[in-house]
Amino acid sequence: MLLLTALVSLVDGVPQGPEPEDVKAGWAAFAIFLGGCVAVALLGFSLVKQLRKAQAAKDAGVYGDEPVTPVEQDDTAPRD
């Protein structure tokens, strides 16, 4: 009980932050957010490019697998 009383007295002594109407979002934070979005998009495009290159190398037999001919490739589209 004594600990709870001490914590309450400590919380009362903490200064309060600014009022909500005194705080507004800035353009710098918005620019950082947009920069992060652009960075994620560029990383995504780069990842897709690298995955396609790795798949093409695997199909060519670079990693020790047998080279895949176009007939052996997995087609998920139904054939008529």
N, C-alpha and C positions, 0 to 999 in steps of 0.2 A: 504494500500500500504506500509505503514511504517512497519507493521508486516511482510509482505512478504520479505522486504529487510532485516529485522533482522534475519529471518529464513535462508535466503540464506547465510548471513555472518556467522551464526553459523555452517551451514553444511560445509562451506569451511574450518573451523577450526578443524573439526573432523579428527583425524589421520586415514589413510587408513589401511586396514588389509594386511596380507601377500599376496604375489603374488600367483596365482593358481599353478605355477610349484613348489612352495616351500611347498605345502601342499600335504600330501598323507595319505591314510587310513591306520590305524594300525591294528595289529593282535588282540589287546585287544578288539577293537570295534567289530571285526568279531567274536571273542569268545563270547562276550555278545549277539550278534545277534543270534548265534547258540544256546546259552543257552536259550534264549527267545523262539526260535522255539521248542526246546525240552520240555520246560515247558508247552507250549500251547498244544503240542501233548499229554503229560501226563495228563493234565487237561481234554482233550477231551476224552481220554480212560476212565478216572475215571468217567466222566459224563455219558458216555454210560453204564458203569457198574452199577452205582447207579440208572439210569433210568430203567434198566432191573430188578433190585432188587425191585424197587418200583412197577413196573407193575406186577411182580410175586406175591408180597404181596397183591396188589389190587385184583388180580385174585383169591387169596386164601381167600379173605374176611377179611383181617386184618383191613381194614379201615371202617368196618361197612357195606360194600356192600355184596350182596349175592355172595357166591363163584361161580366161573364160571367153568362149566364142559367143557371138550374138545369139545363137540357138540355145545355148545352155543357160542364159540369163533368166532370172526369175521374173516373169511378167505377171503382175497381179490383175491386169485387165482381162476380163473374160474374152475368149476368142469366139468368133461366130462360125 
